[in-house]
Amino acid sequence: ALSAFDHPEAHRTFIWDLAQTAAIRPLLHLLAPERRALIADTLRDFESTVLPLSDRLPRQVIHGDVNDQNVLVGPAGGGGEGGGKGGGGEGGGEGGGK
């Protein structure tokens, strides 16, 4: 339903965007050692298996949850078009702008 939708705010970097998975690597030291190893292994698998294919995977804005990063807000009576401040959807991976 949103495959053709686009908005400038959809092209931001979101740490929860699957395309940004590597961005959590510097945070691994914050995890308990037993969890750190599991997450590090999962990151390695993701980076070696999924990331090489990511340019061929479809991306679009999704509305998976309501938060200030993915709700468009416009002027009252604006007819539903974008505008105003607010997020534009998740930025990739399981959503994502192009």
N, CA and C atoms as an extended XYZ file, in Angstrom:
294
Properties=species:S:1:pos:R:3:atomname:S:1:resname:S:1:resid:I:1 pbc="F F F"
N         0.816       -1.192        0.000 N   ALA     1
C         0.000        0.000        0.000 CA  ALA     1
C         0.861        1.258        0.000 C   ALA     1
N         2.072        1.200        0.554 N   LEU     2
C         2.927        2.386        0.619 CA  LEU     2
C         4.131        2.285       -0.325 C   LEU     2
N         4.104        1.361       -1.277 N   SER     3
C         5.291        1.138       -2.102 CA  SER     3
C         5.694        2.356       -2.925 C   SER     3
N         4.757        3.206       -3.309 N   ALA     4
C         5.084        4.400       -4.093 CA  ALA     4
C         5.196        5.655       -3.226 C   ALA     4
N         4.921        5.531       -1.939 N   PHE     5
C         4.960        6.686       -1.046 CA  PHE     5
C         6.399        7.130       -0.816 C   PHE     5
N         6.614        8.427       -0.800 N   ASP     6
C         7.925        8.963       -0.478 CA  ASP     6
C         7.743       10.268        0.299 C   ASP     6
N         8.712       10.581        1.103 N   HIS     7
C         8.691       11.798        1.902 CA  HIS     7
C        10.136       12.077        2.291 C   HIS     7
N        10.551       13.348        2.338 N   PRO     8
C        11.946       13.661        2.684 CA  PRO     8
C        12.395       13.049        4.017 C   PRO     8
N        11.519       12.972        4.982 N   GLU     9
C        11.897       12.424        6.290 CA  GLU     9
C        12.094       10.906        6.259 C   GLU     9
N        11.713       10.259        5.174 N   ALA    10
C        11.913        8.817        5.042 CA  ALA    10
C        13.360        8.481        4.707 C   ALA    10
N        14.172        9.477        4.454 N   HIS    11
C        15.553        9.260        4.027 CA  HIS    11
C        16.538        9.649        5.118 C   HIS    11
N        16.187        9.338        6.347 N   ARG    12
C        17.070        9.595        7.488 CA  ARG    12
C        17.699        8.280        7.926 C   ARG    12
N        18.692        8.375        8.771 N   THR    13
C        19.332        7.182        9.314 CA  THR    13
C        18.665        6.820       10.633 C   THR    13
N        18.205        5.592       10.716 N   PHE    14
C        17.580        5.072       11.924 CA  PHE    14
C        18.398        3.880       12.392 C   PHE    14
N        18.764        3.839       13.646 N   ILE    15
C        19.596        2.732       14.123 CA  ILE    15
C        18.844        1.397       14.053 C   ILE    15
N        17.504        1.424       14.086 N   TRP    16
C        16.746        0.172       14.019 CA  TRP    16
C        16.477       -0.267       12.580 C   TRP    16
N        16.930        0.501       11.608 N   ASP    17
C        16.842        0.132       10.198 CA  ASP    17
C        17.810       -1.029        9.971 C   ASP    17
N        17.341       -2.127        9.412 N   LEU    18
C        18.212       -3.288        9.220 CA  LEU    18
C        19.431       -2.975        8.362 C   LEU    18
N        19.315       -1.990        7.468 N   ALA    19
C        20.466       -1.598        6.663 CA  ALA    19
C        21.557       -0.962        7.522 C   ALA    19
N        21.221       -0.547        8.737 N   GLN    20
C        22.166        0.090        9.651 CA  GLN    20
C        22.653       -0.871       10.742 C   GLN    20
N        22.472       -2.149       10.540 N   THR    21
C        22.795       -3.144       11.565 CA  THR    21
C        24.206       -2.994       12.113 C   THR    21
N        25.159       -2.727       11.263 N   ALA    22
C        26.553       -2.609       11.721 CA  ALA    22
C        26.744       -1.465       12.708 C   ALA    22
N        25.833       -0.512       12.729 N   ALA    23
C        25.961        0.635       13.635 CA  ALA    23
C        25.856        0.232       15.102 C   ALA    23
N        25.323       -0.958       15.371 N   ILE    24
C        25.236       -1.383       16.774 CA  ILE    24
C        26.508       -2.068       17.259 C   ILE    24
N        27.394       -2.409       16.336 N   ARG    25
C        28.630       -3.096       16.741 CA  ARG    25
C        29.394       -2.338       17.828 C   ARG    25
N        29.559       -1.015       17.744 N   PRO    26
C        30.278       -0.300       18.805 CA  PRO    26
C        29.576       -0.338       20.161 C   PRO    26
N        28.339       -0.781       20.198 N   LEU    27
C        27.597       -0.845       21.459 CA  LEU    27
C        27.668       -2.215       22.128 C   LEU    27
N        28.299       -3.178       21.477 N   LEU    28
C        28.350       -4.540       22.019 CA  LEU    28
C        28.970       -4.604       23.408 C   LEU    28
N        29.911       -3.724       23.692 N   HIS    29
C        30.573       -3.757       25.006 CA  HIS    29
C        29.588       -3.487       26.152 C   HIS    29
N        28.427       -2.938       25.832 N   LEU    30
C        27.424       -2.649       26.861 CA  LEU    30
C        26.638       -3.885       27.285 C   LEU    30
N        26.758       -4.955       26.525 N   LEU    31
C        26.013       -6.180       26.818 CA  LEU    31
C        26.780       -7.090       27.771 C   LEU    31
N        26.030       -7.921       28.465 N   ALA    32
C        26.653       -8.957       29.299 CA  ALA    32
C        27.442       -9.882       28.374 C   ALA    32
N        28.568      -10.408       28.825 N   PRO    33
C        29.427      -11.225       27.960 CA  PRO    33
C        28.698      -12.364       27.248 C   PRO    33
N        27.809      -13.060       27.935 N   GLU    34
C        27.121      -14.190       27.288 CA  GLU    34
C        26.189      -13.712       26.160 C   GLU    34
N        25.611      -12.556       26.300 N   ARG    35
C        24.756      -11.995       25.239 CA  ARG    35
C        25.613      -11.377       24.147 C   ARG    35
N        26.730      -10.793       24.524 N   ARG    36
C        27.615      -10.140       23.566 CA  ARG    36
C        28.069      -11.123       22.493 C   ARG    36
N        28.459      -12.316       22.900 N   ALA    37
C        28.915      -13.323       21.940 CA  ALA    37
C        27.796      -13.718       20.978 C   ALA    37
N        26.593      -13.893       21.494 N   LEU    38
C        25.458      -14.253       20.649 CA  LEU    38
C        25.159      -13.149       19.634 C   LEU    38
N        25.127      -11.912       20.092 N   ILE    39
C        24.831      -10.787       19.202 CA  ILE    39
C        25.965      -10.591       18.195 C   ILE    39
N        27.200      -10.734       18.617 N   ALA    40
C        28.334      -10.599       17.696 CA  ALA    40
C        28.268      -11.665       16.605 C   ALA    40
N        27.936      -12.893       16.971 N   ASP    41
C        27.788      -13.959       15.975 CA  ASP    41
C        26.651      -13.652       15.005 C   ASP    41
N        25.545      -13.152       15.541 N   THR    42
C        24.401      -12.805       14.699 CA  THR    42
C        24.761      -11.672       13.744 C   THR    42
N        25.485      -10.678       14.229 N   LEU    43
C        25.933       -9.581       13.370 CA  LEU    43
C        26.829      -10.093       12.245 C   LEU    43
N        27.761      -10.975       12.587 N   ARG    44
C        28.650      -11.544       11.566 CA  ARG    44
C        27.848      -12.276       10.504 C   ARG    44
N        26.875      -13.089       10.936 N   ASP    45
C        26.036      -13.819        9.987 CA  ASP    45
C        25.238      -12.859        9.108 C   ASP    45
N        24.651      -11.842        9.708 N   PHE    46
C        23.868      -10.862        8.964 CA  PHE    46
C        24.737      -10.147        7.931 C   PHE    46
N        25.919       -9.713        8.371 N   GLU    47
C        26.811       -8.966        7.482 CA  GLU    47
C        27.333       -9.829        6.332 C   GLU    47
N        27.517      -11.112        6.571 N   SER    48
C        28.047      -11.965        5.503 CA  SER    48
C        26.953      -12.553        4.613 C   SER    48
N        25.737      -12.648        5.112 N   THR    49
C        24.662      -13.287        4.352 CA  THR    49
C        23.662      -12.294        3.771 C   THR    49
N        23.178      -11.372        4.586 N   VAL    50
C        22.106      -10.468        4.164 CA  VAL    50
C        22.647       -9.213        3.488 C   VAL    50
N        23.616       -8.557        4.092 N   LEU    51
C        24.099       -7.294        3.526 CA  LEU    51
C        24.560       -7.397        2.077 C   LEU    51
N        25.238       -8.470        1.671 N   PRO    52
C        25.622       -8.551        0.263 CA  PRO    52
C        24.423       -8.562       -0.698 C   PRO    52
N        23.262       -8.954       -0.215 N   LEU    53
C        22.057       -9.006       -1.044 CA  LEU    53
C        21.177       -7.774       -0.903 C   LEU    53
N        21.503       -6.891        0.015 N   SER    54
C        20.597       -5.809        0.389 CA  SER    54
C        20.237       -4.865       -0.763 C   SER    54
N        21.140       -4.654       -1.712 N   ASP    55
C        20.814       -3.771       -2.831 CA  ASP    55
C        19.733       -4.350       -3.732 C   ASP    55
N        19.530       -5.664       -3.646 N   ARG    56
C        18.510       -6.311       -4.482 CA  ARG    56
C        17.187       -6.495       -3.759 C   ARG    56
N        17.131       -6.140       -2.486 N   LEU    57
C        15.905       -6.305       -1.715 CA  LEU    57
C        15.031       -5.063       -1.820 C   LEU    57
N        13.699       -5.248       -1.875 N   PRO    58
C        12.813       -4.082       -1.950 CA  PRO    58
C        12.822       -3.301       -0.646 C   PRO    58
N        12.591       -2.008       -0.770 N   ARG    59
C        12.510       -1.130        0.400 CA  ARG    59
C        11.333       -0.199        0.218 C   ARG    59
N        10.681        0.094        1.299 N   GLN    60
C         9.602        1.064        1.269 CA  GLN    60
C         9.318        1.524        2.681 C   GLN    60
N         8.616        2.614        2.777 N   VAL    61
C         8.174        3.118        4.067 CA  VAL    61
C         7.114        2.175        4.601 C   VAL    61
N         7.199        1.864        5.873 N   ILE    62
C         6.143        1.095        6.525 CA  ILE    62
C         5.670        1.874        7.741 C   ILE    62
N         4.552        1.494        8.249 N   HIS    63
C         4.050        2.094        9.482 CA  HIS    63
C         3.831        0.953       10.454 C   HIS    63
N         4.914        0.541       11.095 N   GLY    64
C         4.869       -0.609       11.974 CA  GLY    64
C         4.556       -0.280       13.419 C   GLY    64
N         4.808        0.923       13.809 N   ASP    65
C         4.499        1.347       15.168 CA  ASP    65
C         4.422        2.870       15.179 C   ASP    65
N         3.684        3.393       16.119 N   VAL    66
C         3.523        4.835       16.209 CA  VAL    66
C         4.575        5.395       17.165 C   VAL    66
N         5.419        6.258       16.643 N   ASN    67
C         6.355        6.996       17.478 CA  ASN    67
C         6.732        8.268       16.729 C   ASN    67
N         7.474        9.145       17.352 N   ASP    68
C         7.784       10.432       16.735 CA  ASP    68
C         8.711       10.319       15.532 C   ASP    68
N         9.201        9.142       15.233 N   GLN    69
C        10.074        8.959       14.092 CA  GLN    69
C         9.334        8.483       12.845 C   GLN    69
N         8.056        8.096       12.962 N   ASN    70
C         7.383        7.561       11.779 CA  ASN    70
C         5.937        8.014       11.616 C   ASN    70
N         5.590        9.155       12.163 N   VAL    71
C         4.256        9.709       12.002 CA  VAL    71
C         4.395       11.060       11.306 C   VAL    71
N         3.677       11.211       10.193 N   LEU    72
C         3.688       12.488        9.482 CA  LEU    72
C         2.669       13.415       10.106 C   LEU    72
N         3.064       14.650       10.297 N   VAL    73
C         2.170       15.644       10.870 CA  VAL    73
C         2.146       16.825        9.909 C   VAL    73
N         0.944       17.280        9.582 N   GLY    74
C         0.803       18.412        8.689 CA  GLY    74
C        -0.158       19.425        9.277 C   GLY    74
N        -0.319       20.530        8.602 N   PRO    75
C        -1.234       21.562        9.089 CA  PRO    75
C        -2.667       21.050        9.100 C   PRO    75
N        -3.472       21.561       10.020 N   ALA    76
C        -4.881       21.163       10.099 CA  ALA    76
C        -5.556       21.452        8.776 C   ALA    76
N        -6.356       20.508        8.310 N   GLY    77
C        -7.057       20.691        7.049 CA  GLY    77
C        -6.145       20.583        5.842 C   GLY    77
N        -4.968       19.988        6.036 N   GLY    78
C        -3.989       19.902        4.957 CA  GLY    78
C        -4.304       18.871        3.896 C   GLY    78
N        -5.424       18.163        4.021 N   GLY    79
C        -5.803       17.208        2.987 CA  GLY    79
C        -4.992       15.940        2.969 C   GLY    79
N        -4.241       15.655        4.019 N   GLY    80
C        -3.511       14.403        4.093 CA  GLY    80
C        -2.165       14.407        3.394 C   GLY    80
N        -1.793       15.474        2.728 N   GLU    81
C        -0.486       15.526        2.096 CA  GLU    81
C         0.572       15.735        3.162 C   GLU    81
N         1.812       15.367        2.859 N   GLY    82
C         2.917       15.567        3.796 CA  GLY    82
C         3.103       17.038        4.083 C   GLY    82
N         3.981       17.341        4.951 N   GLY    83
C         4.235       18.727        5.323 CA  GLY    83
C         4.355       18.800        6.816 C   GLY    83
N         4.794       19.889        7.307 N   GLY    84
C         4.981       20.021        8.738 CA  GLY    84
C         6.138       19.164        9.193 C   GLY    84
N         6.298       19.067       10.493 N   LYS    85
C         7.385       18.275       11.052 CA  LYS    85
C         6.891       16.884       11.369 C   LYS    85
N         7.807       16.007       11.555 N   GLY    86
C         7.477       14.640       11.926 CA  GLY    86
C         8.325       13.677       11.138 C   GLY    86
N         8.212       12.426       11.502 N   GLY    87
C         8.985       11.398       10.834 CA  GLY    87
C         8.345       11.035        9.517 C   GLY    87
N         9.008       10.175        8.781 N   GLY    88
C         8.473        9.782        7.498 CA  GLY    88
C         8.479        8.299        7.304 C   GLY    88
N         8.516        7.545        8.351 N   GLY    89
C         8.555        6.098        8.182 CA  GLY    89
C         9.923        5.613        8.538 C   GLY    89
N        10.023        4.335        8.629 N   GLU    90
C        11.309        3.766        8.951 CA  GLU    90
C        12.195        3.855        7.733 C   GLU    90
N        13.484        3.999        7.979 N   GLY    91
C        14.372        4.335        6.882 CA  GLY    91
C        15.053        3.181        6.198 C   GLY    91
N        14.512        2.029        6.076 N   GLY    92
C        15.179        0.980        5.331 CA  GLY    92
C        14.926       -0.356        5.945 C   GLY    92
N        15.657       -1.336        5.486 N   GLY    93
C        15.487       -2.675        6.017 CA  GLY    93
C        14.039       -3.078        5.926 C   GLY    93
N        13.434       -3.255        7.049 N   GLU    94
C        12.047       -3.668        7.077 CA  GLU    94
C        11.148       -2.455        6.885 C   GLU    94
N        11.385       -1.656        5.967 N   GLY    95
C        10.640       -0.430        5.721 CA  GLY    95
C        11.466        0.383        4.784 C   GLY    95
N        11.924        1.439        5.211 N   GLY    96
C        12.985        2.159        4.573 CA  GLY    96
C        12.695        2.956        3.351 C   GLY    96
N        13.315        4.072        3.278 N   GLY    97
C        13.291        4.888        2.081 CA  GLY    97
C        14.247        4.342        1.063 C   GLY    97
N        14.101        4.792       -0.146 N   LYS    98
C        14.960        4.309       -1.235 CA  LYS    98
C        16.235        5.106       -1.287 C   LYS    98
